[in-house]
Amino acid sequence: MLKIGILHGRERSFPEAFVARVNSKNAAGIVAEPVKIDKAIQGEFSGYTVIIDRISQDVPFYRTWLKNAALTGTAVINNPFWFSADDKYFNNCLMTQLGIPVPKTAILPSHQWPEDTNEDSFSNLHYPLDWKSIFNYVGFPAYMKPFAGGGWKNVYRLENEKEFYEKHNETGQLVMLLQEEIIFTEYYRCYCIGRKHVRIMPYEPRNPHHLRYQASFSPSPTLLAEMEKIVLTINQQLGYDFNTVELAVRNGIPYAIDFCNPAPDADRASVGDENFEWVVETTANFAIEKAQAQAKNPTLTWGEFVKKSSHELKL
């Protein structure tokens, strides 16, 4: 029997619907359930052929447990090794090499020294930074947000340098991004499952949270095709099998705003019935497909960027 597990936290609507949908398909020799962990022993198989990870970004114990699961033959979605290494600043840097439009972005050292460091730890860092060049490059208004993490935590909209200094003082040991504000006419949140299935959803981030998927715009066929290409390219390069990409359209050009969301919101109450149905059905089909393939040839998903870099190192 091949088991598909879903590892989750407080959310209920998506995990429960996912398990029910996989089991309703009666795929030969496949069953789905919430992951059960009663011990963690090095080198032991997890018991699951596939695990959908929805929570390890918040629980370090789960993250390292999943690495052992991947090592011993489980297809973990998303790859916990890459998920641990990735961050939003690197994502933006990679997009500049791929020619995908992104906001002008700079990374900032934390306002407070990390624990167990002092002034001598930063002898290579010229301080004060060249703030004038940074501000001229990014411009104002701008957004400041952590270089890792999500959920609109510790995100600031800044009108000018004075606000920047005031708010940066509040960020403690967080490493922050300073990012150009894209004044958009349309905004889209896009699911990508299995690096091949895309669901583009009009999204209005300026609305209250429960109304953000109720937008008054929709993409033209040309824009739709362009966004699908961008979403697929991003996820194929990064290697995410479950992710969302957020695109802001300015002057007809879609800018990739946020595309490191490997445990994205999939709650029925927020995404709406139609989007919820799509993500449940698509994820269930992909998980079954992955389980069948994993049983024959255990693998982890790696992005094209990593595979290309590894090939070049071998040469």
C-alpha positions in Angstrom: 0.0 0.0 0.0 1.4 3.5 -1.0 0.5 6.1 1.6 0.1 9.8 0.8 0.3 12.1 3.8 -0.4 15.7 4.5 1.5 17.5 7.2 -0.3 20.6 8.4 -1.0 22.9 11.3 -4.2 24.7 12.3 -5.7 24.7 8.8 -8.5 22.2 8.3 -10.5 22.8 5.1 -7.7 22.0 2.6 -6.1 19.1 4.4 -9.4 17.4 5.1 -10.7 17.9 1.6 -7.4 16.7 0.1 -7.4 13.5 2.0 -11.0 12.8 1.2 -10.5 13.6 -2.5 -7.5 11.3 -2.9 -9.3 8.5 -1.2 -12.5 9.1 -3.3 -10.5 8.3 -6.5 -9.9 4.7 -5.4 -6.5 4.6 -7.1 -5.2 1.1 -6.9 -3.0 0.6 -3.9 -3.0 4.2 -2.7 -4.5 5.7 0.4 -4.2 9.3 1.9 -4.2 10.4 5.5 -2.9 13.2 7.8 0.7 12.4 8.6 1.2 10.7 12.0 4.6 11.0 13.8 5.1 9.0 17.0 8.9 8.8 16.8 11.8 10.1 14.8 14.7 7.7 14.3 17.6 8.4 12.0 17.6 6.6 8.7 14.1 5.0 9.2 11.5 5.3 6.4 8.6 7.6 7.2 6.0 5.1 6.0 4.8 7.6 3.4 5.4 7.5 -0.4 4.4 11.2 -0.7 4.0 13.9 1.9 2.5 17.3 1.2 4.2 19.8 3.6 2.0 22.7 4.8 3.7 23.6 8.1 7.4 22.9 8.4 8.3 26.5 7.6 7.0 27.2 11.1 8.1 24.1 12.9 11.9 23.3 12.8 11.3 19.7 14.1 9.0 19.0 11.2 11.6 20.4 8.7 14.4 18.2 9.8 12.1 15.1 10.1 11.1 15.7 6.5 14.7 15.7 5.4 15.1 12.3 6.8 11.9 11.2 5.1 13.2 12.5 1.8 16.5 10.8 2.3 14.8 7.4 2.9 12.5 7.5 -0.1 9.6 9.9 0.5 8.7 12.4 -2.2 8.3 15.6 -0.1 6.3 18.4 -1.6 8.1 20.8 -1.5 11.7 19.6 -1.3 12.7 20.4 2.3 16.4 20.9 1.4 15.7 23.6 -1.2 12.8 25.1 0.9 15.4 25.6 3.7 17.9 27.2 1.4 15.7 29.5 -0.6 14.8 33.1 0.2 13.0 36.0 -1.4 16.1 38.0 -2.2 17.7 35.1 -4.1 14.5 34.6 -5.9 14.6 38.2 -7.2 18.3 37.9 -8.1 17.5 34.8 -10.2 14.7 36.5 -12.0 17.1 39.3 -13.1 19.1 36.6 -14.8 16.0 35.1 -16.5 14.7 38.4 -17.8 11.5 38.2 -15.7 10.4 41.7 -14.5 10.7 42.2 -10.7 10.7 45.4 -8.5 14.0 47.1 -7.9 15.2 45.5 -4.6 18.0 45.9 -2.1 18.8 43.7 0.9 19.6 45.3 4.2 21.6 44.0 7.2 19.6 43.7 10.4 19.2 46.8 12.4 20.4 45.0 15.6 23.4 42.7 15.7 22.4 39.0 15.7 22.9 37.3 19.0 26.5 36.3 19.9 28.0 38.9 17.5 29.5 42.3 18.1 31.0 45.2 16.2 34.0 43.1 15.3 31.8 40.5 13.6 31.0 43.1 10.9 34.4 44.3 9.9 33.6 43.6 6.3 30.4 45.7 6.4 30.9 49.4 5.6 28.6 51.4 7.9 26.8 53.6 7.4 25.7 52.0 4.2 25.5 54.0 1.0 21.9 54.9 1.8 21.7 57.6 -0.9 22.5 55.1 -3.7 20.1 52.5 -2.2 17.2 55.1 -2.0 18.0 56.4 -5.5 17.9 52.9 -6.9 14.7 51.7 -5.2 12.8 55.0 -5.0 9.9 56.0 -2.8 7.2 55.0 -2.0 8.8 51.6 -1.2 8.0 48.5 0.8 10.2 47.0 3.4 9.7 43.4 4.3 11.7 40.4 5.6 13.9 38.6 3.1 12.4 35.3 4.2 9.0 34.4 5.5 5.5 35.5 4.4 2.0 36.1 5.5 2.4 39.9 5.4 4.3 39.9 8.7 6.6 42.8 9.4 5.7 44.5 6.1 6.0 48.3 5.9 5.0 50.8 3.3 7.3 53.8 3.3 6.8 57.2 1.8 10.2 58.7 2.4 13.6 58.4 4.0 12.4 59.6 7.4 9.8 56.8 7.5 12.4 54.3 6.5 14.7 55.1 9.4 11.8 55.1 11.8 10.5 51.8 10.8 13.9 50.1 10.3 14.5 50.9 13.9 11.6 48.6 14.7 12.9 45.5 12.8 15.3 44.2 15.4 17.4 41.3 14.1 15.3 40.8 11.0 17.1 41.0 7.6 14.9 43.2 5.5 14.4 43.9 1.8 13.7 47.4 0.5 11.6 47.1 -2.6 10.2 49.4 -5.2 6.4 49.9 -5.0 4.8 48.7 -8.3 1.7 50.9 -8.9 -0.5 48.3 -10.5 -3.8 48.3 -12.5 -4.3 44.6 -12.1 -2.9 42.0 -9.6 -3.0 38.2 -9.8 -2.3 35.4 -7.4 -1.4 32.2 -9.3 -1.3 28.6 -8.0 1.2 26.3 -9.7 1.0 22.6 -9.0 3.5 20.1 -10.2 5.4 22.8 -12.2 2.8 22.3 -14.9 -0.7 23.2 -13.7 -1.5 26.9 -13.3 -4.5 28.7 -11.9 -4.5 32.4 -12.4 -6.8 34.2 -9.9 -7.6 37.9 -10.0 -6.6 39.3 -6.6 -7.0 42.6 -4.9 -4.5 43.0 -2.0 -5.9 46.4 -1.1 -9.2 44.8 -0.1 -9.9 43.3 3.4 -8.5 39.8 3.6 -11.8 38.0 3.1 -12.5 40.0 0.0 -9.2 39.9 -1.8 -10.3 37.3 -4.3 -13.2 39.5 -5.4 -11.6 41.7 -8.0 -13.2 43.8 -10.8 -10.6 42.9 -13.5 -9.6 39.8 -15.5 -6.7 39.2 -17.9 -6.8 39.5 -21.7 -5.9 36.3 -23.6 -2.4 37.8 -24.3 -1.8 38.7 -20.7 -3.1 35.4 -19.5 -0.6 33.5 -21.8 2.3 35.7 -20.7 1.5 35.2 -17.0 1.2 31.4 -17.4 4.6 31.4 -19.0 6.1 33.4 -16.2 4.5 31.2 -13.5 5.8 28.0 -15.1 9.3 29.4 -15.7 9.6 30.5 -12.1 8.4 27.2 -10.6 10.5 25.1 -13.0 13.6 27.1 -12.2 13.0 27.0 -8.5 11.7 23.4 -8.4 8.5 24.1 -6.4 5.7 21.6 -6.9 3.2 23.6 -4.8 3.6 27.4 -4.8 1.9 30.6 -5.6 3.2 33.5 -7.7 1.9 37.0 -7.2 2.0 39.3 -10.3 1.3 43.0 -10.4 0.6 44.5 -13.8 2.0 47.9 -14.5 1.7 49.5 -18.0 0.7 46.1 -19.3 3.8 44.4 -17.9 3.4 41.7 -15.2 6.0 42.0 -12.4 6.7 39.1 -10.2 6.2 40.5 -6.7 6.2 37.5 -4.4 6.9 34.0 -5.6 8.3 32.1 -2.7 5.1 30.8 -1.1 5.6 27.0 -0.9 2.9 26.6 1.7 0.3 29.1 0.3 -3.1 29.8 1.5 -5.6 27.2 0.3 -8.4 27.8 2.8 -11.9 27.6 1.3 -13.1 30.7 3.3 -10.3 32.9 1.8 -9.8 31.6 -1.8 -13.4 30.9 -2.6 -15.2 27.8 -3.7 -14.1 27.6 -7.3 -10.4 28.2 -6.5 -10.6 25.8 -3.6 -12.1 23.1 -5.8 -9.3 23.5 -8.4 -6.5 23.3 -5.9 -8.0 20.3 -4.1 -8.6 18.4 -7.3 -5.3 19.3 -9.0 -3.2 18.5 -5.9 -5.0 15.2 -5.3 -4.3 14.1 -8.9 -0.7 15.3 -8.8 -0.1 13.5 -5.5 -1.4 10.2 -6.9 0.7 10.7 -10.0 3.7 11.4 -7.8 3.1 8.3 -5.6 2.9 6.1 -8.6 6.2 7.5 -10.0 7.9 7.5 -6.6 7.3 3.8 -6.1 9.2 3.0 -9.3 12.0 5.6 -9.0 12.4 7.5 -5.7 13.4 11.1 -6.4 13.3 14.7 -5.0 12.2 17.6 -7.2 15.1 20.0 -7.9 14.8 23.2 -9.9 16.4 23.8 -13.3 18.7 26.4 -11.7 20.1 23.9 -9.3 20.4 21.1 -11.8 22.2 23.4 -14.3 24.5 24.6 -11.6 25.3 21.0 -10.5 26.0 20.0 -14.1 28.3 22.9 -14.6 30.2 22.0 -11.4 30.7 18.5 -12.7 32.2 19.8 -15.9 
